[in-house]
């Protein structure tokens, strides 16, 4: 049985103190990341408080300040939690009073720090805008105009015989195709000096197909053997009223969140993994695929939780 923080004969244990904080946080349905964002206390310090690892915390008033602010965020009695924290560490009872915040900076005047910063930023932006505008409107230098002399074209007559002689010989093969080679007729005046006339000549020939025969690629398709279907079934049973939080296969949405009553069970089906958080792991047993495993380990009380894998 976990030690009750309110009814005990001796000093409260660090793990029991941490369980109070963790149970309160889980009861609110909040994570350590939520607490870090809203209390401005590092998550590793909050985790050290919940796990009872006080040696990882700063010394003196800083640690008590963490406890006070965290307990206040958890809607617990902050003064009472600081007293229990001192008792768990074996220190004399010290009444913790939060330190007053220093005098705030007066920002209502015309020369407040915010006003000065805004004026400075506006001035910098104005200078940059003026410089950019000057670059955009700058007229590029005109390029010098160079007179290029005009060269008259010399007409050249193309005869049909020379066109036929310049045509390469094409040897036919098994795969042939007939193409028509055309020499266009050019008729017009070149540089106003004469008329160039050509003749349209049609020749036929055969094009040689690429040597070699493309063989179809043959092969045996690899057949992937299907893996046998696997599953994970976890059943937990509690002997007391305890808070549980259960996730399957790394899903951020919990399968179960809330209190489990004495004698009540929860069944979780998953493919690979089941992660369990529990405020009282010593009073909760678990069964994996029909095999009883006993009580949940202490990992279920830690920040990383207890993970069951195939």
Backbone bond lengths (Angstrom), bond angles and torsions (degrees), N, CA, C in turn:
res aa  C-N    CA-C-N  psi(-1)  N-CA   C-N-CA  omega(-1)  CA-C   N-CA-C  phi
1 X - - - 1.460 - - 1.531 110.32 -
2 X 1.319 116.00 138.84 1.460 119.53 178.25 1.523 110.00 -75.69
3 X 1.313 116.06 142.71 1.453 121.46 -177.86 1.526 110.22 -65.99
4 X 1.335 116.64 132.74 1.464 120.97 177.00 1.519 108.96 -79.41
5 X 1.339 118.08 129.59 1.467 119.55 -177.36 1.519 113.23 -71.65
6 X 1.316 117.91 -18.72 1.455 119.93 -174.39 1.535 112.04 -100.54
7 X 1.339 117.70 -18.67 1.459 120.76 179.63 1.527 108.36 -130.23
8 X 1.302 117.83 91.67 1.461 121.75 179.50 1.525 108.00 -147.49
9 X 1.346 113.56 148.55 1.460 118.68 -178.54 1.504 112.81 -83.78
10 X 1.316 118.06 -29.62 1.456 121.24 -178.26 1.517 111.17 -116.71
11 X 1.335 117.37 -169.61 1.467 120.55 179.71 1.531 111.25 -63.67
12 X 1.291 116.05 147.00 1.458 120.89 178.23 1.525 109.80 -70.55
13 X 1.332 116.40 143.16 1.455 121.35 -178.48 1.539 110.22 -82.28
14 X 1.340 117.52 150.55 1.466 119.75 179.65 1.531 113.04 -58.31
15 X 1.358 117.20 -40.06 1.466 118.77 -179.52 1.523 111.37 -65.91
16 X 1.326 116.58 -35.01 1.464 119.78 178.10 1.532 110.13 -68.11
17 X 1.325 116.52 -41.46 1.461 119.94 177.27 1.525 110.65 -60.42
18 X 1.356 116.81 -44.61 1.457 120.04 178.90 1.518 112.48 -64.81
19 X 1.362 117.16 -34.18 1.457 120.19 179.46 1.527 111.21 -65.08
20 X 1.350 117.42 -32.99 1.463 120.29 177.43 1.533 110.14 -61.83
21 X 1.344 116.29 -45.95 1.456 120.38 -179.70 1.529 111.26 -65.69
22 X 1.346 115.93 -44.75 1.460 119.10 -177.84 1.528 110.84 -66.01
23 X 1.359 117.19 -41.75 1.462 120.32 -179.36 1.531 110.37 -63.84
24 X 1.327 116.20 -36.76 1.466 119.34 178.97 1.526 110.97 -68.36
25 X 1.348 116.82 -39.51 1.460 119.86 179.71 1.530 111.15 -67.34
26 X 1.344 116.39 -43.77 1.458 119.42 178.55 1.519 111.07 -65.63
27 X 1.335 116.22 -32.85 1.458 118.80 176.89 1.519 112.47 -64.81
28 X 1.329 117.06 -29.48 1.472 120.83 176.05 1.526 112.09 -83.54
29 X 1.352 115.98 -7.91 1.457 119.28 -179.36 1.516 113.08 70.37
30 X 1.338 117.83 32.37 1.469 121.58 -177.82 1.524 109.99 -114.14
31 X 1.324 116.14 156.18 1.458 122.28 179.20 1.519 110.21 -103.26
32 X 1.350 115.46 169.66 1.465 119.73 177.60 1.526 110.99 -64.47
33 X 1.324 117.18 -30.86 1.469 119.72 178.28 1.532 110.88 -67.89
34 X 1.353 116.27 -36.81 1.467 119.19 175.43 1.521 110.41 -62.66
35 X 1.344 115.74 -43.91 1.464 119.87 -179.98 1.520 111.12 -64.24
36 X 1.327 118.10 -39.25 1.468 120.99 -179.51 1.527 110.98 -63.74
37 X 1.364 116.73 -42.37 1.460 119.63 -178.91 1.526 112.40 -66.45
38 X 1.339 117.63 -36.08 1.458 120.33 -172.40 1.528 113.11 -93.77
39 X 1.333 119.06 -25.69 1.469 120.73 178.86 1.524 112.50 -100.04
40 X 1.353 117.21 -12.01 1.472 122.26 -177.09 1.527 111.50 62.25
41 X 1.334 117.15 26.07 1.464 122.60 174.40 1.524 107.30 -106.49
42 X 1.341 117.53 133.38 1.451 120.70 -177.45 1.518 110.58 -58.80
43 X 1.345 115.51 143.48 1.464 120.63 -178.13 1.527 111.38 -62.82
44 X 1.346 117.65 -31.12 1.462 118.78 -179.73 1.534 111.30 -69.71
45 X 1.335 117.74 -30.04 1.467 119.82 175.54 1.525 110.80 -73.45
46 X 1.343 116.80 -38.79 1.466 119.69 176.78 1.521 110.71 -64.93
47 X 1.343 116.45 -38.42 1.461 120.12 177.85 1.524 111.02 -64.95
48 X 1.349 116.63 -38.35 1.462 119.70 177.90 1.527 111.15 -64.51
49 X 1.331 117.93 -37.47 1.469 120.61 176.72 1.525 110.62 -64.50
50 X 1.341 117.57 -44.16 1.460 120.25 -176.47 1.522 112.47 -71.51
51 X 1.331 118.35 -27.28 1.457 120.78 179.80 1.525 112.86 -93.98
52 X 1.342 118.20 -2.18 1.461 121.31 179.59 1.510 113.75 75.78
53 X 1.322 118.80 16.59 1.457 122.20 179.15 1.531 108.81 -92.90
54 X 1.322 115.45 74.04 1.464 120.81 -173.18 1.525 112.47 -70.24
55 X 1.335 117.38 -18.75 1.465 118.68 -179.91 1.526 112.44 -69.05
56 X 1.327 117.24 -13.73 1.464 120.99 178.06 1.524 112.71 -87.65
57 X 1.331 117.09 -2.11 1.463 121.76 -177.20 1.525 110.69 -95.43
58 X 1.317 117.57 158.26 1.468 119.66 172.21 1.528 109.95 -63.97
59 X 1.302 115.58 158.97 1.469 120.14 -177.45 1.525 110.68 -89.33
60 X 1.340 113.88 164.04 1.453 120.68 171.32 1.510 114.18 71.14
61 X 1.331 114.27 -142.14 1.459 121.59 -171.62 1.527 112.26 -67.75
62 X 1.349 117.82 -21.53 1.454 119.72 -179.59 1.522 111.48 -65.25
63 X 1.346 115.94 -43.99 1.467 118.47 179.85 1.514 110.84 -65.10
64 X 1.354 117.92 -41.12 1.459 120.09 178.96 1.531 110.75 -65.55
65 X 1.326 115.96 -34.04 1.454 118.89 176.03 1.524 112.11 -64.49
66 X 1.348 116.28 -38.73 1.462 119.72 175.86 1.520 110.59 -59.71
67 X 1.343 115.50 -46.76 1.467 119.98 -178.18 1.521 110.12 -63.00
68 X 1.326 117.23 -44.04 1.466 120.76 -178.09 1.535 111.02 -60.83
69 X 1.340 116.93 -49.67 1.463 120.16 -176.97 1.529 111.76 -69.01
70 X 1.342 116.15 -39.05 1.472 118.65 -179.65 1.531 110.26 -67.55
71 X 1.349 118.10 -42.83 1.459 120.62 179.04 1.525 111.09 -64.10
72 X 1.315 117.29 -38.54 1.461 120.76 177.95 1.535 110.49 -64.37
73 X 1.363 117.80 -38.81 1.454 121.20 177.76 1.530 111.36 -68.06
74 X 1.364 116.73 -31.25 1.466 121.77 179.36 1.528 112.45 -83.35
75 X 1.362 117.31 3.56 1.462 122.71 179.40 1.530 111.21 64.85
76 X 1.346 115.31 33.09 1.462 121.67 173.27 1.526 108.62 -102.42
77 X 1.333 116.74 170.76 1.466 121.73 177.17 1.528 107.49 -76.17
78 X 1.334 119.63 108.73 1.468 119.55 -173.92 1.520 113.26 -65.86
79 X 1.353 118.06 -38.64 1.457 120.11 179.90 1.525 111.08 -64.68
80 X 1.331 116.42 -40.75 1.462 120.02 -179.80 1.526 110.43 -67.93
81 X 1.340 117.58 -37.64 1.461 120.12 179.76 1.525 111.04 -69.15
82 X 1.324 118.55 -34.66 1.464 120.77 175.33 1.523 109.73 -65.56
83 X 1.350 116.67 -38.99 1.474 119.18 178.12 1.527 110.86 -63.53
84 X 1.330 117.24 -43.95 1.460 120.43 178.13 1.532 111.22 -65.62
85 X 1.332 116.98 -34.48 1.463 120.81 178.07 1.529 110.48 -63.51
86 X 1.339 116.55 -45.31 1.464 119.57 177.38 1.517 111.09 -63.36
87 X 1.345 116.39 -38.78 1.459 120.49 -179.80 1.523 110.70 -65.99
88 X 1.363 116.96 -40.24 1.461 120.11 -179.87 1.529 111.47 -67.35
89 X 1.331 117.51 -29.58 1.462 120.96 178.57 1.520 112.49 -87.92
90 X 1.351 117.01 -2.95 1.454 119.81 -179.67 1.503 113.80 74.32
91 X 1.331 117.81 25.81 1.453 121.73 179.69 1.533 109.81 -101.85
92 X 1.321 118.85 155.27 1.473 120.58 177.75 1.524 110.48 -64.09
93 X 1.320 115.51 152.45 1.458 121.24 -178.14 1.523 110.24 -67.06
94 X 1.310 115.78 124.23 1.462 122.14 179.70 1.519 107.47 -127.97
95 X 1.320 115.48 126.94 1.462 119.81 178.67 1.516 107.73 -76.56
96 X 1.289 115.70 119.66 1.461 120.44 -178.53 1.521 109.49 -92.50
97 X 1.312 114.92 128.48 1.470 121.03 175.99 1.523 107.62 -120.79
98 X 1.307 116.73 122.97 1.478 118.70 179.99 1.515 110.99 -61.06
99 X 1.348 115.90 139.10 1.451 121.38 -177.78 1.530 109.96 -75.07
100 X 1.356 116.65 139.53 1.478 118.62 179.46 1.519 110.78 -69.03
101 X 1.297 114.67 147.72 1.459 120.55 178.32 1.523 109.32 -74.68
102 X 1.334 116.88 142.64 1.456 121.09 179.34 1.512 112.20 -60.80
103 X 1.309 115.49 166.16 1.457 121.00 -178.36 1.516 110.69 -60.48
104 X 1.340 117.95 124.45 1.476 119.57 -177.73 1.522 111.27 -68.34
105 X 1.315 114.16 155.06 1.462 120.22 179.22 1.521 109.30 -74.51
106 X 1.332 116.31 132.72 1.456 120.83 179.51 1.519 108.75 -76.15
107 X 1.314 115.24 113.47 1.471 120.51 -179.54 1.515 112.47 -109.46
108 X 1.334 117.71 13.36 1.460 119.70 -177.20 1.524 112.98 -86.24
109 X 1.342 118.32 -19.12 1.455 121.68 -177.14 1.518 112.17 -76.71
110 X 1.335 117.13 166.60 1.474 120.12 -178.76 1.513 113.42 -70.43
111 X 1.348 118.42 -18.75 1.458 121.84 -177.63 1.519 111.18 -113.08
112 X 1.322 117.52 37.59 1.457 121.64 177.65 1.524 108.95 -69.79
113 X 1.361 118.28 161.05 1.480 119.87 -179.69 1.519 112.84 -56.49
114 X 1.329 117.89 -39.08 1.467 119.83 -179.53 1.524 111.22 -63.39
115 X 1.356 117.08 -40.25 1.454 121.04 -179.76 1.523 110.77 -64.44
116 X 1.335 116.88 -42.24 1.462 120.75 -179.75 1.525 110.92 -64.00
117 X 1.326 116.81 -41.87 1.467 120.29 179.98 1.522 110.65 -64.38
118 X 1.332 116.23 -41.62 1.464 119.44 -179.36 1.523 111.05 -63.64
119 X 1.349 117.16 -43.66 1.464 120.70 179.03 1.524 110.39 -62.51
120 X 1.340 116.95 -40.41 1.463 120.14 -179.58 1.526 111.29 -64.83
121 X 1.329 116.86 -43.07 1.471 120.45 179.99 1.520 110.77 -64.96
122 X 1.351 117.05 -40.24 1.466 120.08 179.59 1.534 110.23 -63.46
123 X 1.337 116.88 -40.34 1.463 119.73 178.69 1.514 112.12 -62.67
124 X 1.357 116.91 -43.28 1.464 120.37 179.09 1.530 110.77 -62.71
125 X 1.347 116.14 -43.94 1.465 119.49 179.93 1.527 111.75 -63.84
126 X 1.332 117.28 -35.24 1.463 120.03 178.61 1.521 111.37 -65.26
127 X 1.340 116.98 -41.32 1.466 120.40 179.25 1.523 110.33 -64.53
128 X 1.350 116.59 -43.75 1.467 120.00 -179.79 1.527 110.74 -64.17
129 X 1.350 117.27 -40.50 1.459 120.25 179.98 1.526 111.20 -64.68
130 X 1.353 117.91 -40.84 1.458 120.74 179.05 1.521 111.35 -64.91
131 X 1.324 116.58 -40.32 1.468 119.97 178.96 1.529 110.96 -65.63
132 X 1.321 117.57 -42.15 1.461 120.46 178.54 1.510 112.26 -65.08
133 X 1.325 117.16 -38.71 1.469 120.44 178.72 1.521 111.02 -64.57
134 X 1.336 116.23 -39.09 1.466 119.00 179.53 1.526 111.13 -64.91
135 X 1.322 117.64 -32.78 1.465 120.07 178.12 1.520 111.25 -71.28
136 X 1.346 116.46 -35.99 1.465 120.46 -177.64 1.520 112.46 -71.20
137 X 1.325 118.01 -39.11 1.469 120.75 -174.95 1.512 112.96 -89.58
138 X 1.323 118.66 -1.47 1.466 120.36 -179.54 1.521 109.65 -67.62
139 X 1.368 117.70 130.05 1.464 123.06 -178.02 1.520 109.80 -80.43
140 X 1.326 118.66 125.24 1.471 119.58 179.15 1.524 111.17 -68.46
141 X 1.316 118.86 150.69 1.478 121.81 179.63 1.524 110.78 -65.07
142 X 1.352 114.34 142.19 1.454 119.71 179.40 1.519 110.40 -75.68
143 X 1.348 115.53 138.74 1.449 120.18 178.63 1.536 109.57 -82.27
144 X 1.345 119.43 141.36 1.471 121.56 178.57 1.517 111.11 -66.58
145 X 1.336 114.60 143.65 1.454 120.65 179.20 1.519 109.10 -86.90
146 X 1.336 117.09 124.25 1.472 122.86 -178.09 1.528 107.66 -108.99
147 X 1.337 116.02 123.61 1.456 120.81 177.15 1.518 109.84 -77.48
148 X 1.322 117.08 122.62 1.464 121.94 179.07 1.520 108.02 -104.66
149 X 1.319 118.77 119.18 1.474 120.23 -179.27 1.514 111.55 -65.71
150 X 1.335 114.95 145.99 1.457 121.23 -179.86 1.520 109.14 -91.26
151 X 1.336 115.52 126.92 1.471 120.78 -179.64 1.514 108.33 -101.92
152 X 1.340 117.01 125.64 1.463 121.00 -179.41 1.506 110.02 -71.29
153 X 1.324 116.95 136.75 1.455 122.19 179.71 1.509 109.94 -79.94
154 X 1.338 115.55 141.07 1.466 121.02 178.65 1.514 109.03 -96.69
155 X 1.353 118.57 121.40 1.469 119.69 -178.92 1.515 111.60 -68.93
156 X 1.297 117.33 141.65 1.458 123.67 179.80 1.512 108.41 -128.28
157 X 1.332 116.70 126.72 1.464 121.47 179.86 1.512 109.56 -87.33
158 X 1.327 117.29 132.89 1.460 123.29 179.81 1.502 107.70 -110.21
159 X 1.316 116.56 118.40 1.460 120.69 -178.53 1.507 110.53 -90.48
160 X 1.330 115.55 159.68 1.456 120.98 179.94 1.507 111.42 -67.16
161 X 1.352 117.42 -35.92 1.466 120.22 -177.45 1.513 111.31 -66.48
162 X 1.372 116.23 -42.86 1.461 118.28 179.74 1.505 111.43 -66.22
163 X 1.338 116.94 -32.64 1.458 119.33 178.40 1.513 111.60 -66.66
164 X 1.343 116.11 -38.65 1.467 119.16 179.28 1.516 111.40 -69.46
165 X 1.351 116.65 -37.74 1.463 119.64 -178.82 1.520 111.88 -69.01
166 X 1.346 116.18 -29.93 1.472 118.38 -179.35 1.513 112.63 -79.84
167 X 1.345 118.15 -6.29 1.459 120.95 -178.86 1.517 109.15 -81.14
168 X 1.344 121.32 122.92 1.465 121.95 -178.44 1.509 110.74 -69.05
169 X 1.357 113.85 147.60 1.456 119.68 177.72 1.509 109.67 -72.62
170 X 1.321 115.61 138.92 1.464 121.32 -177.71 1.522 107.44 -121.44
171 X 1.336 115.62 119.89 1.463 119.61 -179.13 1.503 110.13 -89.21
172 X 1.325 117.60 131.28 1.467 120.23 -178.87 1.517 111.12 -75.56
173 X 1.314 117.06 152.32 1.460 124.43 173.57 1.506 107.56 -130.74
174 X 1.373 115.13 -168.84 1.456 119.49 -176.97 1.516 111.01 -61.28
175 X 1.344 117.89 -41.68 1.461 121.06 179.47 1.509 107.89 -99.38
176 X 1.349 120.88 112.89 1.458 125.18 -176.19 1.493 110.22 -125.22
177 X 1.313 114.32 160.20 1.460 121.01 176.47 1.513 106.88 -147.21
178 X 1.283 117.50 147.50 1.471 122.37 -177.08 1.507 108.71 -102.31
179 X 1.321 116.43 123.92 1.456 122.70 178.22 1.521 108.78 -119.49
180 X 1.304 115.95 152.38 1.465 121.76 177.26 1.507 108.68 -111.84
181 X 1.315 116.52 121.85 1.460 122.53 178.59 1.515 107.34 -96.48
182 X 1.336 116.43 121.81 1.450 120.54 -177.02 1.524 109.42 -116.83
183 X 1.311 115.51 134.70 1.465 121.58 171.50 1.511 105.31 -106.32
184 X 1.324 116.15 114.29 1.464 120.23 -173.48 1.509 110.87 -66.94
185 X 1.315 114.27 149.36 1.464 120.92 176.98 1.512 109.10 -81.94
186 X 1.306 117.71 124.49 1.458 123.70 179.98 1.516 107.64 -105.93
187 X 1.263 116.19 118.97 1.464 119.76 -179.67 1.505 108.22 -135.72
188 X 1.285 118.72 123.49 1.451 121.00 -179.62 1.504 110.46 167.76
189 X 1.311 115.30 -173.82 1.454 121.63 -177.22 1.504 108.61 -110.44
190 X 1.328 119.67 123.75 1.451 124.51 -179.57 1.517 107.98 -99.31
191 X 1.276 116.91 116.77 1.468 124.81 176.89 1.516 111.38 51.12
192 X 1.326 116.33 34.54 1.466 122.53 176.97 1.510 112.23 54.20
193 X 1.359 118.96 31.72 1.454 120.36 -176.40 1.516 112.61 -120.62
194 X 1.323 120.35 -4.41 1.452 120.08 179.90 1.502 110.88 167.06
195 X 1.341 116.01 -179.80 1.454 122.62 -177.95 1.511 109.57 -115.75
196 X 1.350 116.05 132.72 1.469 121.45 179.64 1.499 106.97 -109.05
197 X 1.308 117.58 123.59 1.465 121.52 -177.88 1.518 108.86 -123.06
198 X 1.315 117.14 132.31 1.461 121.71 178.38 1.498 109.79 -121.14
199 X 1.313 116.75 172.86 1.450 122.42 -178.37 1.516 109.27 -122.14
200 X 1.327 115.70 137.74 1.465 120.76 177.36 1.513 108.83 -84.24
201 X 1.320 116.34 123.73 1.459 121.42 -176.52 1.515 108.19 -122.54
202 X 1.298 118.29 129.03 1.471 122.71 178.69 1.506 109.39 -107.73
203 X 1.265 117.86 125.38 1.464 123.22 176.94 1.506 108.32 -126.26
204 X 1.275 115.68 154.53 1.466 121.22 179.02 1.503 109.05 -121.31
205 X 1.236 115.55 148.61 1.451 120.76 179.56 1.512 109.95 -158.77
206 X 1.266 116.38 -179.29 1.474 120.85 -179.65 1.516 109.61 -123.60
207 X 1.248 115.06 139.88 1.466 119.91 176.90 1.515 108.46 -98.88
208 X 1.293 113.89 140.60 1.463 120.32 -176.70 1.517 109.76 -86.93
209 X 1.253 115.22 129.37 1.480 119.02 177.30 1.519 108.94 -70.17
210 X 1.292 116.49 154.67 1.467 121.07 -179.94 1.514 109.40 -60.80
211 X 1.356 114.65 133.37 1.460 118.72 -177.55 1.514 110.05 -65.98
212 X 1.318 113.86 147.63 1.463 118.22 176.92 1.508 110.98 102.42
213 X 1.253 115.49 150.98 1.465 122.23 179.27 1.511 109.25 -109.88
214 X 1.320 116.65 128.34 1.469 120.50 180.00 1.525 109.81 -77.57
215 X 1.242 113.15 112.30 1.455 118.23 -178.90 1.526 109.99 -85.13
216 X 1.287 117.05 136.61 1.488 118.51 176.79 1.509 110.71 -64.39
217 X 1.284 114.37 139.83 1.469 120.40 179.41 1.524 108.98 -76.92
218 X 1.276 112.37 123.32 1.465 117.03 -179.87 1.508 109.35 -112.57
219 X 1.264 116.41 153.33 1.462 121.15 179.65 1.502 109.60 179.33
220 X 1.242 113.77 168.01 1.470 119.89 179.79 1.511 108.60 -103.42
221 X 1.310 117.62 119.52 1.463 121.25 179.27 1.516 109.46 -65.68
222 X 1.309 112.83 130.91 1.468 117.33 179.03 1.513 109.54 -71.83
223 X 1.226 114.47 128.56 1.470 120.02 179.30 1.511 108.66 -103.07
224 X 1.335 114.07 121.38 1.473 119.15 -179.50 1.520 108.69 -84.83
225 X 1.259 113.20 124.15 1.469 117.57 178.02 1.510 109.44 -76.80
226 X 1.291 116.46 129.44 1.462 121.60 -178.45 1.516 110.01 -69.92
227 X 1.325 114.80 134.09 1.456 119.82 177.94 1.526 109.62 -74.22
228 X 1.271 117.04 147.59 1.476 118.57 178.73 1.512 109.99 -66.02
229 X 1.297 115.47 142.10 1.467 121.12 -179.76 1.522 109.67 -64.24
230 X 1.329 116.23 134.05 1.463 121.79 178.02 1.508 108.80 -123.02
231 X 1.306 116.49 154.85 1.463 121.56 178.93 1.507 108.58 -153.30
232 X 1.315 114.61 163.07 1.457 122.15 -178.45 1.514 107.91 -130.95
233 X 1.331 116.52 126.67 1.456 121.93 179.38 1.521 108.08 -124.93
234 X 1.317 116.27 118.90 1.459 122.44 -177.77 1.528 108.63 -119.24
235 X 1.339 115.74 132.15 1.463 121.91 177.89 1.528 107.63 -123.54
236 X 1.340 117.35 126.63 1.459 121.38 177.01 1.524 108.82 -115.27
237 X 1.343 115.25 146.26 1.460 122.61 -179.87 1.519 108.03 -134.63
238 X 1.339 117.50 132.53 1.461 121.97 -177.64 1.529 109.98 -111.78
239 X 1.342 114.82 144.74 1.468 120.75 175.96 1.517 111.67 -98.99
240 X 1.337 117.35 -8.03 1.461 122.09 178.06 1.520 107.66 -136.41
241 X 1.316 116.50 175.44 1.453 120.60 174.23 1.523 108.37 -80.28
242 X 1.320 116.56 116.44 1.467 121.24 -174.59 1.527 109.10 -139.65
243 X 1.315 114.02 149.68 1.463 120.78 177.17 1.529 109.45 -84.82
244 X 1.343 116.37 132.97 1.459 121.36 177.52 1.518 109.19 -131.61
245 X 1.331 113.81 150.78 1.469 121.68 178.65 1.520 106.50 -143.95
246 X 1.355 118.31 116.47 1.458 122.39 -168.96 1.531 109.11 -125.86
247 X 1.358 115.56 135.60 1.457 122.68 178.18 1.532 109.08 -126.44
248 X 1.336 116.73 147.37 1.464 122.35 -179.36 1.513 110.35 -119.78
249 X 1.354 116.40 131.05 1.468 124.01 173.32 1.524 112.59 55.26
250 X 1.333 117.65 36.44 1.463 121.25 176.13 1.507 114.72 72.18
251 X 1.335 117.97 10.93 1.470 120.75 178.46 1.520 109.44 -70.28
252 X 1.348 116.69 134.67 1.464 120.38 -179.02 1.522 112.13 -71.91
253 X 1.325 117.12 -20.70 1.457 120.49 178.06 1.525 109.05 -86.76
254 X 1.334 116.23 119.48 1.463 121.01 -175.20 1.524 110.62 -69.36
255 X 1.335 115.83 142.41 1.453 121.11 174.13 1.527 110.96 -75.19
256 X 1.343 115.59 -34.25 1.463 120.89 -179.15 1.516 108.57 -141.56
257 X 1.339 117.38 130.45 1.460 123.21 175.02 1.525 107.70 -140.82
258 X 1.310 116.95 124.51 1.457 119.92 177.46 1.518 111.65 139.08
259 X 1.325 115.33 -172.13 1.464 121.48 -178.11 1.526 109.92 -84.59
260 X 1.335 114.88 145.37 1.455 122.27 172.12 1.531 107.13 -114.59
261 X 1.327 117.61 129.02 1.461 123.17 -174.84 1.527 111.00 -82.43
262 X 1.336 118.28 162.99 1.467 121.65 179.04 1.529 111.09 -57.28
263 X 1.328 116.77 133.14 1.453 122.40 179.88 1.512 114.21 79.60
264 X 1.325 118.96 -4.36 1.453 122.41 -178.47 1.528 110.50 -86.66
265 X 1.332 116.68 149.42 1.467 122.12 -178.50 1.524 109.86 -122.16
266 X 1.325 114.93 159.26 1.462 122.91 173.83 1.536 107.98 -132.95
267 X 1.337 116.20 135.05 1.458 121.67 178.40 1.531 109.12 -113.58
268 X 1.328 115.59 133.22 1.462 121.19 -178.39 1.523 108.24 -129.73
269 X 1.346 117.09 126.36 1.455 123.20 175.97 1.524 108.71 -106.56
270 X 1.342 116.54 133.26 1.464 121.97 -179.69 1.514 109.06 -146.03
271 X 1.336 115.28 169.45 1.456 120.82 178.09 1.524 111.97 -90.96
272 X 1.342 117.66 -42.75 1.450 120.27 -174.20 1.533 113.52 -128.42
273 X 1.358 117.39 -50.87 1.461 120.39 -171.73 1.520 111.28 -132.79
274 X 1.337 114.91 151.92 1.468 123.37 172.12 1.525 107.11 -134.04
275 X 1.345 117.73 125.37 1.465 122.96 179.80 1.527 108.44 -111.67
276 X 1.362 115.90 130.74 1.462 121.70 -174.43 1.530 108.97 -123.28
277 X 1.347 116.19 131.66 1.459 123.99 168.58 1.537 106.96 -112.40
278 X 1.309 116.78 135.67 1.469 119.52 -176.27 1.525 108.94 -146.64
279 X 1.337 116.06 136.16 1.460 119.94 178.56 1.517 113.36 -77.49
280 X 1.337 118.47 -23.03 1.467 122.22 -179.26 1.525 109.13 -135.57
281 X 1.329 117.76 73.33 1.467 119.50 -175.21 1.523 113.47 -66.93
282 X 1.345 118.10 -25.09 1.466 119.82 -178.92 1.517 112.24 -67.94
283 X 1.323 118.62 -16.14 1.462 121.78 -177.35 1.518 112.54 -110.85
284 X 1.341 117.32 11.79 1.466 120.62 -178.66 1.523 108.32 -125.32
285 X 1.350 117.49 125.75 1.465 122.78 176.21 1.519 109.51 -101.13
286 X 1.353 115.10 158.98 1.463 118.65 179.49 1.516 110.87 -139.04
287 X 1.350 115.49 152.50 1.459 124.43 -177.45 1.513 107.40 -129.07
288 X 1.359 117.28 130.62 1.461 122.83 -177.45 1.522 108.78 -117.00
289 X 1.332 116.22 113.21 1.468 122.08 178.75 1.521 112.17 51.24
290 X 1.349 115.79 43.32 1.453 120.95 176.10 1.509 114.89 86.55
291 X 1.331 118.98 2.47 1.467 122.06 -178.95 1.523 108.40 -111.67
292 X 1.360 117.07 122.56 1.461 121.44 178.09 1.522 109.96 -71.87
293 X 1.338 116.02 131.74 1.462 121.83 -177.62 1.533 112.89 -111.30
294 X 1.338 118.19 -2.65 1.455 120.17 -178.53 1.520 111.94 87.64
295 X 1.364 116.29 -156.08 1.453 121.57 -177.98 1.533 110.90 -74.32
296 X 1.345 115.55 153.68 1.461 120.57 174.80 1.526 109.59 -63.81
297 X 1.322 119.12 140.92 1.468 120.44 177.89 1.527 111.65 -72.36
298 X 1.329 114.43 171.19 1.473 120.53 -179.14 1.532 112.23 -64.25
299 X 1.341 117.01 -17.83 1.467 119.28 -179.66 1.519 112.07 -59.71
300 X 1.349 116.81 -27.92 1.464 119.80 -179.71 1.517 111.87 -64.87
301 X 1.346 117.17 -18.22 1.458 121.55 179.97 1.525 111.68 -92.48
302 X 1.340 117.09 -10.42 1.458 120.59 -176.63 1.527 110.57 -87.59
303 X 1.335 114.18 176.47 1.469 119.65 -176.82 1.532 111.65 -66.82
304 X 1.357 117.63 -38.42 1.452 119.35 -177.48 1.520 113.57 -78.97
305 X 1.338 119.35 -13.88 1.449 121.75 179.36 1.520 111.93 75.51
306 X 1.354 115.80 178.53 1.470 123.08 179.49 1.511 108.48 -108.70
307 X 1.356 117.27 121.40 1.462 122.65 -175.89 1.524 110.23 -110.45
308 X 1.335 115.89 130.58 1.463 123.35 177.38 1.524 106.78 -108.66
309 X 1.362 116.46 128.76 1.460 122.09 -177.99 1.515 110.04 -124.48
310 X 1.351 115.15 157.91 1.465 119.66 175.05 1.518 110.23 -69.01
